[in-house]
């Protein structure tokens, strides 16, 4: 599953993702304009067993949808590691 990090979610949304058990790549902006990247990074540190891999999109801000080319390059690199 590929997931673009939403703005700071409720605890129930994060819990639902964790409990789904589905491996996921979570794309977070490299420029943390609204706090979501920090929130998700902290969440991952406190939930180390969650099957979520965080991918930091360097140079990309909150408008991730404006950076599809950058996302495609990042995803190619991440998938090549597998």
Buried (B, 14 or more C-beta within 10 A) or exposed (E): EEBBBEEBBEEEEBEEBBEEEEEBBBBBBBEBEEEBBEBBBEBBEEBEEBEBEBBBBEEBBBEBEEBEEBBEEBBEEBEEEE
